[in-house]
Amino acid sequence: MPVWLRQFGWRQTPAAVYLSLPLRGVRVTAANIFCTEQYLKVSVPPFLFEAVLYAPIDDTNSTAKIGNGIIFFTLYKKEVAMWDSLTLSNANKEKLQYLRENAVLKAHEKAKEETEAKKVTKQEHKKYTLEATMKLEEAEMKRIEDLKEKERQKVTKELELWSKKQKDTEKQKRAQKGEELHQEVEQLKEKKKEKMNKAGIPNEGTSKTRLKPTKGCCDSYSMFSENLKEEWLPAPQSAATIKINFTPRVFPTALRESRVAEEEEWLHKQAEAQRTINADLSELEDLKEEEKNPDWLKDKGNKMFATGNYLAAVNAYNLAVRLNNKLPLLYLNRAACHLKMRNLHKAIEDSSKALELLTPPVPDNANARVKAYVRRGTAFCQLELYTEGLQDYEAALKIDPKNETIEKDAEKIRHLIQGTTQDS
């Protein structure tokens, strides 16, 4: 049986009611107090206080202070007026029961509304957070694209300057060759004049004296004497045909296993593919021959990656892939660059392409396959796709089970998956 509290004190103003309820020897918390517009209840076992108020109050702004064994209520009235008493004096049991049940029902409805309001507010906050995150990601992507564009423009400008420099050098060489050729022609002319002078061609002074007739002779000297010899010029060379024989390609297969027709067709396709590549890549015209080699471009990309210039490395790998799209190391190295620049989807694509080319699985390509699985798994984990990332790490462990670093990373991913499952 509860002990009803009959001793309390109260006073009022036209706007509020001040109620003090002594509760000594017990511990009171907010959970022990229940208050609605016209119903107030304090239940602290074994004590119980219940009051059906004289008029409705504003239960939202009303307060209760607990301290020193006393609960002090400040109840704000909904209508400014003086009450005749704290509680309804003429209410029977049925009315009190109705008011009590109605108060509990309203409290439940209010709690439900507050819960719904909190849920809506939480959803709005979540939506706002998502929009803010998307804006930040868009800004980051735009910043990365701007950096890429600046780097592309920089590389293009450097290539243009290099090409212009090469053309200027060629012009200078041609001009220098022209000057040398002109000097050689002048020297040949001087030598020709010297030879003609040595052969006895007379000048004006000597020709006058030599043209005088001698005594007893009717003939005169001709300026082209028999003693003068015409300058000898060699005859032009005769035309001929030069025959060139190429060494035939010999495949390292036994004669009984060789298929000459298929080998010739393969060589023809390789030559056609090379001509197509050279025709499509018009921008390679100014490059040196070794710079058109995919292996040379791969080494160049590796050096740029080592210095931290990941965008330039990607450009080198892109050009190498256009020259030869069957080298798995090009895709594997480009995936590493994309991971550094957080181009996660491109990293997954390049790692998957490398795994496709690393077939069949043999011991020689085991290290490359481990790297491909680890890089693709890392990209999946950074995208919060931990299940797919764990599968790639476990595939890498099957190839290299003694790798402690991969084992530790796989264990971390397992913990992340377990934590995500528990939170959900």
C-alpha positions in Angstrom: 0.0 0.0 0.0 1.4 3.4 -0.9 1.7 6.2 1.6 -0.3 9.2 0.3 1.4 12.5 0.8 -1.0 15.0 2.3 1.4 17.6 3.5 2.4 20.1 0.8 2.4 23.9 0.4 1.4 26.0 -2.5 0.9 29.6 -3.5 -0.2 31.3 -6.7 -0.1 34.3 -8.8 -2.4 35.2 -11.7 0.1 33.5 -14.1 1.7 30.6 -12.1 1.3 28.2 -9.3 4.2 27.3 -6.9 4.0 23.9 -5.2 6.5 22.5 -2.7 6.3 18.8 -1.9 8.5 17.4 1.0 10.1 14.0 0.4 12.8 13.3 3.0 14.7 10.1 3.2 14.1 9.0 -0.4 15.9 9.6 -3.7 13.8 11.4 -6.3 14.6 11.5 -10.0 12.8 13.0 -13.1 11.4 9.5 -13.9 9.4 9.6 -10.7 7.4 12.7 -11.8 4.5 12.6 -14.3 2.8 15.9 -15.3 0.2 16.8 -18.0 -2.1 19.8 -18.5 -4.4 18.9 -15.6 -2.8 16.0 -13.9 0.3 15.8 -11.6 1.7 12.6 -10.1 4.8 11.9 -8.0 5.5 8.2 -7.3 8.5 7.5 -5.1 7.9 4.2 -3.3 6.5 4.0 -0.8 5.2 7.6 -1.2 2.6 8.7 -3.7 1.2 12.2 -4.5 -1.6 12.7 -7.0 -3.5 15.9 -7.9 -6.1 16.7 -10.5 -5.4 20.4 -11.0 -8.0 23.1 -10.8 -7.3 24.4 -14.4 -5.0 23.4 -17.3 -1.4 24.4 -17.1 1.4 24.7 -19.7 3.2 21.4 -19.0 5.9 22.1 -21.6 7.3 25.2 -19.9 6.5 24.2 -16.3 9.5 23.1 -14.2 10.4 20.9 -11.2 13.5 21.4 -9.0 14.7 18.5 -6.8 16.9 19.2 -3.8 17.3 18.9 -0.1 14.4 16.4 0.2 11.9 18.8 -1.5 10.4 19.0 -5.0 9.6 22.5 -5.9 7.1 22.9 -8.9 6.6 26.0 -11.0 3.4 25.5 -12.9 2.5 28.1 -15.5 -1.2 28.6 -16.1 -2.7 28.6 -19.5 -5.2 31.3 -18.6 -4.3 34.2 -16.3 -6.6 33.9 -13.4 -6.7 33.1 -9.7 -7.6 29.5 -8.6 -10.0 28.8 -5.8 -8.0 25.7 -4.9 -5.1 23.6 -6.1 -7.2 20.6 -7.1 -10.8 20.0 -8.2 -12.8 19.7 -5.0 -16.1 18.5 -6.4 -14.8 15.7 -8.7 -16.1 12.2 -8.1 -14.1 9.0 -8.6 -15.4 8.4 -12.1 -14.4 11.9 -13.2 -11.0 11.5 -11.5 -10.5 8.2 -13.3 -11.5 9.7 -16.6 -9.1 12.7 -16.1 -6.3 10.3 -15.1 -6.8 8.1 -18.1 -7.2 11.0 -20.4 -3.9 12.5 -19.0 -2.0 9.3 -19.6 -3.4 9.0 -23.2 -2.4 12.6 -24.0 1.0 11.9 -22.6 1.4 8.9 -24.8 0.3 10.9 -27.9 2.6 13.7 -27.0 5.5 11.3 -26.6 4.7 9.7 -29.9 4.6 13.1 -31.6 7.9 14.1 -30.1 9.4 10.8 -31.3 8.1 11.4 -34.8 9.4 14.9 -34.7 12.8 13.7 -33.6 12.8 11.1 -36.3 12.0 13.7 -38.9 14.6 16.0 -37.5 17.1 13.2 -37.6 16.3 12.4 -41.2 16.6 16.1 -42.1 20.0 16.2 -40.4 21.1 13.1 -42.1 19.9 14.5 -45.5 21.7 17.7 -44.8 24.9 15.8 -43.8 24.6 13.7 -47.0 24.2 16.8 -49.2 27.1 18.5 -47.4 29.3 15.4 -48.0 28.3 15.2 -51.6 29.1 18.9 -52.1 32.5 18.4 -50.4 33.1 15.4 -52.7 32.1 17.4 -55.7 34.4 20.2 -54.7 37.2 17.7 -54.2 36.6 16.0 -57.5 36.5 19.4 -59.2 39.8 20.3 -57.5 41.3 17.0 -58.7 40.0 17.6 -62.2 41.5 21.1 -62.2 44.8 19.7 -61.1 44.6 17.1 -63.8 43.8 19.8 -66.4 46.6 22.0 -65.3 49.1 19.1 -65.3 47.8 18.1 -68.8 48.3 21.6 -70.1 51.7 21.8 -68.5 52.8 18.5 -70.1 51.3 19.6 -73.5 53.1 22.9 -73.3 56.4 21.1 -72.5 55.9 18.8 -75.4 55.1 21.7 -77.7 58.2 23.5 -76.5 60.3 20.4 -77.0 58.9 19.9 -80.5 59.5 23.5 -81.4 63.1 23.2 -80.1 63.6 20.1 -82.2 62.3 21.8 -85.3 64.5 24.9 -84.6 67.5 22.6 -84.3 66.7 20.9 -87.6 66.3 24.2 -89.3 69.7 25.3 -87.9 71.3 22.1 -89.1 69.7 22.5 -92.6 70.9 26.1 -92.7 74.4 25.1 -91.6 74.5 22.3 -94.2 73.3 24.8 -96.9 76.2 27.2 -95.9 78.7 24.3 -96.0 77.4 23.2 -99.4 77.6 26.8 -100.7 81.2 27.0 -99.5 82.0 23.8 -101.2 80.5 25.0 -104.4 82.5 28.2 -104.2 85.7 26.2 -103.5 85.0 24.0 -106.5 84.5 27.2 -108.7 87.8 28.6 -107.5 89.6 25.3 -108.2 88.0 25.2 -111.7 89.2 28.8 -112.4 92.7 27.9 -111.2 92.7 24.8 -113.4 91.6 26.9 -116.4 94.3 29.5 -115.8 97.0 26.8 -115.5 95.8 25.2 -118.8 96.8 28.4 -120.6 93.7 30.4 -121.3 95.0 34.0 -122.1 93.8 37.1 -120.6 93.2 40.4 -122.4 96.8 41.6 -122.3 98.3 38.5 -123.6 95.7 37.9 -126.3 96.5 41.2 -128.0 100.1 40.4 -128.3 99.5 36.9 -129.4 97.1 37.9 -132.2 99.7 39.8 -134.1 100.7 38.1 -137.4 104.3 37.0 -137.9 106.4 37.7 -140.9 105.8 35.5 -143.9 102.6 34.1 -142.6 99.1 35.0 -143.7 97.3 33.2 -140.9 96.5 34.7 -137.6 96.4 33.2 -134.1 93.0 32.0 -132.9 92.1 32.7 -129.4 91.3 29.0 -129.0 94.6 27.5 -129.9 95.3 23.9 -130.4 97.4 24.0 -127.3 94.3 24.7 -125.2 92.7 21.4 -123.9 89.1 21.3 -123.0 88.3 20.5 -119.4 87.5 16.8 -119.0 84.2 15.9 -117.4 83.3 12.3 -116.4 80.4 10.6 -118.1 77.2 10.1 -116.1 76.8 6.8 -114.3 74.7 4.2 -115.9 71.4 3.1 -114.2 71.2 -0.2 -112.5 69.0 -2.3 -110.2 70.0 -3.2 -106.6 68.6 -6.4 -105.3 68.0 -6.7 -101.5 67.4 -10.0 -99.8 65.9 -10.1 -96.3 66.6 -12.8 -93.8 63.4 -14.9 -93.5 61.8 -15.1 -90.0 62.4 -18.5 -88.5 60.0 -19.5 -85.7 61.6 -21.7 -82.9 59.4 -24.7 -83.6 60.2 -28.1 -85.1 59.3 -28.6 -88.7 56.7 -31.2 -88.0 55.0 -28.7 -85.6 55.4 -25.6 -87.7 52.4 -24.0 -89.5 53.9 -21.8 -92.1 50.6 -20.3 -93.3 49.4 -19.4 -89.8 52.8 -17.9 -89.0 52.8 -15.8 -92.1 49.2 -14.6 -91.3 50.3 -13.7 -87.7 53.3 -11.7 -89.1 51.0 -9.9 -91.5 48.5 -9.0 -88.7 51.4 -7.8 -86.5 52.6 -5.5 -89.3 49.1 -4.2 -90.0 48.5 -3.5 -86.3 51.8 -1.6 -86.1 51.0 0.5 -89.1 47.5 1.2 -87.7 49.0 2.3 -84.4 51.5 4.6 -86.1 48.7 6.0 -88.3 46.4 6.7 -85.3 49.0 8.2 -83.0 49.8 11.2 -85.1 51.1 13.0 -82.0 54.1 10.6 -81.9 55.6 12.0 -85.1 58.0 14.3 -83.2 59.1 11.6 -80.7 62.2 9.6 -81.0 62.1 6.0 -81.9 62.9 4.8 -78.4 60.2 7.0 -77.0 57.6 5.1 -78.9 58.5 1.9 -77.1 56.0 0.8 -74.4 58.7 -0.6 -72.2 60.6 2.7 -72.3 57.3 4.6 -71.4 56.7 2.1 -68.6 60.1 2.8 -67.1 59.5 6.5 -67.5 56.2 6.2 -65.6 57.9 4.2 -62.9 60.4 7.0 -62.4 57.6 9.7 -62.3 55.7 7.6 -59.7 58.9 7.3 -57.6 59.2 11.1 -57.5 55.4 11.5 -56.6 54.3 12.9 -60.0 51.4 10.5 -60.2 49.5 12.4 -63.0 52.5 12.4 -65.3 53.0 8.7 -64.6 49.4 8.0 -65.6 50.0 9.9 -68.8 53.0 7.8 -69.6 51.2 4.6 -68.8 48.2 5.7 -71.0 50.4 6.3 -74.0 52.1 2.9 -73.4 48.7 1.2 -73.2 47.7 2.8 -76.5 50.9 1.3 -78.0 50.5 -2.1 -76.5 47.3 -3.0 -74.5 48.4 -6.6 -73.7 51.0 -5.8 -71.0 49.5 -6.4 -67.5 52.2 -4.4 -65.7 51.0 -1.2 -67.4 47.5 -1.6 -65.9 49.0 -2.8 -62.5 51.3 0.3 -62.2 48.5 2.7 -63.4 46.2 1.2 -60.7 48.8 2.2 -58.1 48.8 5.8 -59.4 45.0 5.9 -59.3 45.1 4.7 -55.7 47.4 7.6 -54.8 45.1 10.1 -56.5 42.0 8.4 -55.0 40.5 7.5 -58.4 39.2 4.3 -56.8 36.9 3.1 -59.6 39.7 3.5 -62.1 42.0 1.6 -59.8 39.5 -1.3 -59.6 39.2 -1.3 -63.4 43.0 -1.4 -64.0 43.5 -4.1 -61.4 40.8 -6.3 -62.9 42.3 -5.8 -66.4 45.7 -6.8 -65.1 44.2 -10.0 -63.5 42.6 -10.8 -66.8 45.9 -10.6 -68.6 47.8 -12.5 -65.9 46.6 -15.8 -67.2 47.3 -18.6 -66.9 48.2 -18.4 -63.2 51.8 -19.6 -63.0 54.6 -19.0 -60.4 56.3 -16.4 -62.7 53.3 -14.0 -62.4 52.4 -14.8 -58.8 53.9 -11.6 -57.4 52.0 -9.5 -60.0 48.7 -11.2 -59.2 49.2 -10.6 -55.4 49.7 -6.9 -56.1 46.7 -6.8 -58.3 44.4 -8.4 -55.7 45.8 -6.2 -52.9 45.4 -2.9 -54.9 41.8 -3.8 -55.9 41.0 -4.9 -52.4 42.4 -1.6 -51.0 40.2 0.4 -53.5 37.1 -1.6 -52.4 37.8 -0.9 -48.7 38.3 2.8 -49.3 34.8 2.7 -51.0 33.6 1.0 -47.8 32.9 -2.2 -49.8 34.6 -4.3 -47.1 33.2 -7.7 -48.2 34.6 -7.4 -51.7 37.9 -6.0 -50.3 38.2 -9.0 -47.9 37.7 -11.5 -50.8 40.6 -9.9 -52.8 42.9 -10.0 -49.7 42.0 -13.6 -49.1 42.7 -14.4 -52.8 46.1 -12.7 -52.3 46.8 -14.8 -49.2 46.0 -18.0 -51.1 48.8 -17.1 -53.5 51.3 -15.9 -50.8 50.1 -17.4 -47.5 53.3 -16.3 -45.7 52.8 -12.6 -46.2 52.3 -11.2 -42.7 51.4 -7.7 -43.9 48.5 -8.9 -46.1 47.3 -11.1 -43.2 47.2 -8.2 -40.8 45.3 -6.0 -43.2 42.8 -8.8 -43.8 42.3 -9.2 -40.1 41.6 -5.4 -39.8 39.0 -5.7 -42.5 37.3 -8.6 -40.7 37.0 -6.5 -37.6 35.6 -3.6 -39.6 33.0 -6.0 -41.1 32.1 -7.3 -37.6 31.7 -3.8 -36.2 29.5 -2.7 -39.1 27.3 -5.8 -38.6 26.9 -5.1 -34.9 26.1 -1.4 -35.5 23.4 -2.3 -38.0 
